[in-house]
Every structure is written in C-alpha cells, then in structure tokens.
Amino acid sequence: MTTEEQAIAAIKTLPPSQQREVLNFIQSLRTKLQASEVQQVDQASETSEVKASLGERLMAIRQQAIENEMQLVTFEEVKEIAAERDRHRELWTE
C-alpha cells in the first residue's frame, strides 16, 4: 500500500472534525511549500544579479589593467601556477 493509500485509509477512520483538522494541516503544508518555492526563486534572482554585478566589476578591472599595459596571465599560466603551488603544498605536508 502506498503512502497516499495509507493516509486516505487512516483519514477515513477519523470523525469528521478530525478529518477537517487533517485537511487544514495539509493546506498549511501547501502554503509553507509555496512560500519556500517563492523564496527560492527570489534567492536565485538575487544571486544572478550579484553574479552579473561581479562580472561587470571584474571586466572593468581587467579593462583598466589592459589600459595600464599590465601583463595579464593566460589560462595556461594560471594552471601552471596552481600546479606549482600544489607541488609546494605536497612538500610541506609530508
């Protein structure tokens, strides 16, 4: 028997007043679920706005660095630096 079938069978054994209490409880759970879903959508929207703002700031900083003729590293150079750091970390943890 599924959970739904068990719940229906149990509700049928209750007097009408308690069946109404169960119904009210279910409705309160639905309300909480809907509020939670709305909150998640709001948080996702805020996160997107923060990421966009951060991306814009980073691009502006990059542009300033280029204008000031700063030497920027490539992605390959970043990977090499990270690998070197990891090698040093391994030496210190042995």
Backbone as a chain_set.jsonl record, in Angstrom:
{"seq": "MTTEEQAIAAIKTLPPSQQREVLNFIQSLRTKLQASEVQQVDQASETSEVKASLGERLMAIRQQAIENEMQLVTFEEVKEIAAERDRHRELWTE", "coords": {"N": [[0.853, -1.187, 0.0], [0.585, 2.198, -0.863], [1.93, 5.327, 0.418], [0.096, 7.356, 0.078], [-2.315, 5.894, -0.164], [-2.365, 4.73, 2.38], [-2.64, 7.028, 3.953], [-5.134, 8.0, 3.133], [-6.767, 5.859, 3.908], [-6.395, 5.97, 6.685], [-7.432, 8.508, 7.262], [-10.116, 8.136, 6.656], [-10.988, 6.699, 8.82], [-11.26, 8.501, 10.817], [-13.23, 10.822, 12.808], [-15.46, 13.346, 11.404], [-14.7, 15.961, 12.338], [-11.99, 15.696, 13.005], [-11.043, 14.931, 10.533], [-11.317, 17.324, 9.175], [-9.374, 18.772, 10.553], [-7.081, 17.444, 9.695], [-7.197, 18.085, 6.973], [-6.901, 20.881, 7.156], [-4.299, 20.937, 8.143], [-2.885, 19.837, 5.982], [-3.353, 21.84, 4.101], [-1.933, 23.909, 5.323], [0.644, 22.906, 5.065], [0.911, 22.991, 2.285], [0.843, 25.764, 1.879], [3.204, 26.544, 3.203], [5.051, 25.222, 1.554], [4.656, 26.539, -0.896], [5.457, 29.127, -0.166], [8.13, 28.639, 0.383], [9.035, 27.902, -2.159], [8.697, 30.323, -3.537], [10.508, 31.891, -2.129], [12.895, 30.595, -2.842], [13.011, 31.153, -5.578], [13.247, 33.945, -5.459], [15.748, 34.142, -4.17], [17.398, 32.945, -6.083], [17.163, 34.785, -8.127], [18.316, 37.055, -6.935], [20.919, 36.084, -6.609], [21.709, 35.803, -9.269], [21.731, 38.492, -10.038], [23.789, 39.475, -8.391], [25.955, 37.995, -9.356], [26.075, 38.974, -11.971], [26.674, 41.65, -11.484], [29.174, 41.366, -10.222], [30.621, 40.215, -12.326], [30.591, 42.336, -14.152], [32.107, 44.221, -12.717], [34.562, 42.872, -12.553], [35.253, 42.741, -15.259], [35.608, 45.47, -15.77], [37.824, 46.018, -14.143], [39.693, 44.395, -15.405], [39.809, 45.677, -17.892], [40.907, 48.135, -17.121], [43.42, 47.25, -16.304], [44.473, 46.392, -18.743], [44.509, 48.821, -20.121], [46.444, 50.118, -18.621], [48.624, 48.81, -19.45], [49.302, 46.448, -18.151], [50.74, 43.271, -17.617], [48.949, 40.523, -18.388], [48.087, 37.243, -17.257], [47.809, 34.101, -18.949], [45.304, 31.505, -19.284], [46.57, 29.049, -19.326], [48.958, 29.695, -18.026], [47.98, 30.258, -15.499], [47.113, 27.703, -14.744], [49.605, 26.428, -14.616], [50.808, 27.826, -12.5], [49.09, 27.075, -10.431], [49.599, 24.327, -10.363], [52.269, 24.327, -9.586], [52.017, 25.465, -7.048], [50.559, 23.421, -5.812], [52.489, 21.397, -5.834], [54.374, 22.466, -4.051], [52.81, 22.523, -1.756], [52.456, 19.808, -1.284], [55.084, 19.089, -0.617], [55.413, 20.395, 1.836], [53.557, 19.149, 3.443], [54.382, 16.614, 3.839]], "CA": [[0.0, 0.0, 0.0], [1.379, 3.418, -0.946], [1.729, 6.3, 1.489], [-1.172, 8.041, -0.205], [-3.4, 4.97, 0.181], [-2.383, 4.609, 3.838], [-3.172, 8.271, 4.505], [-6.577, 8.038, 2.855], [-7.409, 4.86, 4.77], [-6.367, 6.461, 8.062], [-8.357, 9.649, 7.363], [-11.495, 7.614, 6.616], [-11.355, 6.151, 10.127], [-11.402, 9.61, 11.757], [-14.505, 11.541, 12.787], [-15.404, 14.498, 10.501], [-13.964, 17.114, 12.889], [-10.558, 15.427, 12.871], [-10.742, 14.948, 9.098], [-11.126, 18.734, 8.842], [-8.073, 19.163, 11.093], [-6.079, 16.891, 8.777], [-7.275, 18.906, 5.77], [-6.28, 22.167, 7.491], [-2.865, 20.708, 8.251], [-2.393, 19.672, 4.614], [-3.358, 23.162, 3.478], [-0.82, 24.691, 5.889], [1.867, 22.392, 4.436], [0.955, 23.544, 0.919], [1.19, 27.185, 1.993], [4.633, 26.6, 3.521], [5.781, 24.796, 0.365], [4.586, 27.629, -1.871], [6.294, 30.222, 0.338], [9.511, 28.199, 0.216], [9.344, 27.98, -3.591], [8.82, 31.74, -3.869], [11.772, 32.346, -1.541], [13.982, 30.049, -3.649], [13.044, 31.927, -6.824], [13.794, 35.256, -5.103], [17.181, 33.993, -3.889], [18.072, 32.683, -7.354], [17.189, 36.055, -8.845], [19.322, 37.892, -6.28], [22.229, 35.508, -6.913], [22.018, 36.16, -10.653], [22.067, 39.912, -10.069], [25.102, 39.638, -7.76], [26.945, 37.461, -10.288], [26.187, 39.904, -13.089], [27.375, 42.824, -10.965], [30.564, 40.972, -10.013], [31.205, 40.056, -13.647], [30.81, 43.673, -14.704], [33.227, 44.835, -11.988], [35.788, 42.193, -12.956], [35.586, 43.176, -16.626], [36.112, 46.842, -15.67], [39.181, 45.916, -13.594], [40.518, 43.842, -16.483], [39.99, 46.725, -18.885], [41.868, 49.094, -16.554], [44.745, 46.621, -16.338], [44.924, 46.434, -20.141], [44.815, 50.223, -20.433], [47.678, 50.458, -17.924], [49.631, 47.924, -20.034], [49.679, 45.409, -17.2], [50.897, 41.963, -18.245], [47.948, 39.573, -17.888], [48.477, 35.848, -17.443], [46.863, 33.28, -19.712], [44.721, 30.41, -18.511], [47.616, 28.035, -19.199], [49.888, 30.151, -16.987], [47.287, 30.082, -14.215], [47.178, 26.272, -14.424], [50.989, 26.128, -14.218], [50.997, 28.401, -11.16], [48.345, 26.222, -9.493], [50.319, 23.053, -10.249], [53.461, 24.611, -8.78], [51.552, 25.648, -5.667], [50.221, 22.099, -5.289], [53.75, 20.668, -5.576], [54.931, 23.013, -2.809], [51.942, 22.096, -0.657], [52.772, 18.393, -1.021], [56.37, 19.043, 0.07], [55.266, 20.873, 3.212], [52.667, 18.284, 4.231], [54.996, 15.275, 4.026]], "C": [[0.897, 1.248, 0.0], [1.095, 4.333, 0.247], [0.396, 7.015, 1.308], [-2.363, 7.16, 0.19], [-3.514, 4.796, 1.694], [-3.0, 5.845, 4.476], [-4.682, 8.342, 4.312], [-7.325, 7.055, 3.753], [-7.47, 5.349, 6.216], [-7.346, 7.605, 8.248], [-9.802, 9.169, 7.406], [-11.947, 7.086, 7.973], [-11.606, 7.248, 11.164], [-12.801, 10.215, 11.697], [-14.357, 12.8, 11.912], [-14.608, 15.686, 11.044], [-12.456, 16.91, 12.76], [-10.134, 15.358, 11.401], [-10.509, 16.391, 8.633], [-9.776, 19.239, 9.359], [-6.944, 18.671, 10.185], [-6.041, 17.731, 7.5], [-6.625, 20.273, 6.01], [-4.761, 22.045, 7.57], [-2.241, 20.577, 6.86], [-2.331, 21.022, 3.905], [-2.224, 24.032, 4.027], [0.516, 24.219, 5.31], [2.018, 22.937, 3.02], [1.377, 25.007, 0.94], [2.68, 27.351, 2.281], [5.477, 26.246, 2.301], [5.799, 25.907, -0.676], [5.471, 28.798, -1.445], [7.774, 29.886, 0.146], [9.928, 28.296, -1.25], [9.529, 29.42, -4.027], [10.152, 32.274, -3.355], [12.956, 31.84, -2.365], [14.123, 30.809, -4.959], [13.657, 33.301, -6.555], [15.305, 35.178, -4.878], [17.959, 33.746, -5.177], [18.2, 33.968, -8.156], [18.257, 36.979, -8.266], [20.728, 37.398, -6.596], [22.646, 35.872, -8.328], [22.436, 37.614, -10.76], [23.451, 40.158, -9.482], [26.191, 39.146, -8.71], [27.153, 38.406, -11.456], [26.968, 41.139, -12.658], [28.857, 42.522, -10.778], [31.275, 40.833, -11.354], [31.513, 41.395, -14.292], [32.002, 44.354, -14.04], [34.557, 44.211, -12.404], [36.215, 42.601, -14.366], [36.141, 44.597, -16.613], [37.537, 46.85, -15.138], [40.136, 45.396, -14.663], [40.819, 44.914, -17.521], [40.991, 47.781, -18.405], [43.284, 48.534, -16.611], [45.314, 46.666, -17.756], [45.323, 47.857, -20.521], [46.116, 50.676, -19.787], [48.846, 49.564, -18.36], [50.165, 46.89, -19.051], [49.762, 44.079, -17.947], [49.899, 40.992, -17.606], [48.413, 38.15, -18.151], [47.389, 35.117, -18.223], [46.306, 32.193, -18.804], [45.755, 29.314, -18.308], [48.608, 28.413, -18.101], [49.262, 30.011, -15.593], [47.336, 28.62, -13.791], [48.581, 25.871, -13.978], [51.269, 26.635, -12.802], [50.298, 27.528, -10.119], [49.057, 24.897, -9.288], [51.568, 23.227, -9.391], [53.1, 24.775, -7.305], [51.233, 24.297, -5.038], [51.47, 21.275, -4.988], [54.379, 21.153, -4.274], [54.115, 22.555, -1.604], [52.245, 20.647, -0.282], [54.098, 18.263, -0.27], [56.238, 19.411, 1.535], [54.407, 19.96, 4.073], [53.241, 16.896, 4.447], [55.706, 15.172, 5.354]], "O": [[1.85, 1.334, 0.774], [0.134, 4.125, 0.987], [-0.336, 7.246, 2.27], [-3.311, 7.64, 0.811], [-4.618, 4.722, 2.233], [-3.783, 5.739, 5.42], [-5.416, 8.704, 5.232], [-8.383, 7.376, 4.292], [-8.48, 5.162, 6.894], [-8.024, 7.679, 9.273], [-10.624, 9.743, 8.121], [-13.145, 7.029, 8.251], [-12.101, 6.971, 12.256], [-13.477, 10.135, 10.671], [-13.239, 13.269, 11.703], [-13.909, 16.353, 10.28], [-11.728, 17.85, 12.442], [-8.997, 15.689, 11.066], [-9.63, 16.655, 7.813], [-9.11, 20.033, 8.694], [-5.977, 19.391, 9.937], [-4.962, 18.051, 7.003], [-5.882, 20.765, 5.16], [-4.031, 22.929, 7.123], [-1.182, 21.147, 6.598], [-1.369, 21.312, 3.194], [-1.621, 24.805, 3.282], [1.417, 25.028, 5.087], [3.118, 23.3, 2.602], [2.178, 25.438, 0.111], [3.344, 28.194, 1.677], [6.496, 26.885, 2.039], [6.84, 26.185, -1.271], [6.158, 29.391, -2.276], [8.572, 30.753, -0.212], [11.043, 28.721, -1.553], [10.431, 29.713, -4.812], [10.842, 33.017, -4.053], [13.922, 32.575, -2.568], [15.24, 31.08, -5.402], [14.49, 33.771, -7.33], [16.052, 36.042, -5.338], [19.057, 34.276, -5.348], [19.227, 34.211, -8.79], [19.01, 37.61, -9.008], [21.631, 38.202, -6.826], [23.805, 36.211, -8.567], [23.378, 37.943, -11.48], [24.211, 40.966, -10.015], [27.228, 39.793, -8.858], [28.286, 38.619, -11.887], [27.831, 41.617, -13.394], [29.705, 43.338, -11.14], [32.411, 41.284, -11.502], [32.566, 41.572, -14.905], [32.813, 44.989, -14.714], [35.552, 44.912, -12.586], [37.404, 42.782, -14.631], [37.06, 44.9, -17.375], [38.374, 47.609, -15.627], [41.251, 45.897, -14.807], [41.956, 45.042, -17.977], [41.818, 48.261, -19.18], [44.232, 49.253, -16.928], [46.498, 46.946, -17.946], [46.35, 48.07, -21.164], [46.819, 51.524, -20.338], [49.908, 49.556, -17.736], [51.333, 46.506, -19.111], [48.936, 43.801, -18.817], [50.002, 40.68, -16.42], [49.064, 37.885, -19.162], [46.211, 35.469, -18.16], [46.788, 31.993, -17.689], [45.816, 28.71, -17.237], [49.048, 27.555, -17.336], [49.951, 29.68, -14.628], [47.571, 28.32, -12.621], [48.732, 25.062, -13.062], [51.898, 25.94, -12.004], [50.849, 27.272, -9.048], [49.118, 24.391, -8.167], [51.884, 22.37, -8.566], [53.803, 24.277, -6.426], [51.581, 24.043, -3.885], [51.508, 20.539, -4.002], [54.864, 20.346, -3.48], [54.673, 22.236, -0.554], [52.286, 20.302, 0.899], [54.224, 17.419, 0.618], [56.884, 18.802, 2.388], [54.51, 19.989, 5.299], [52.652, 16.085, 5.162], [56.273, 14.126, 5.672]]}, "num_chains": 1, "name": "protein.A"}
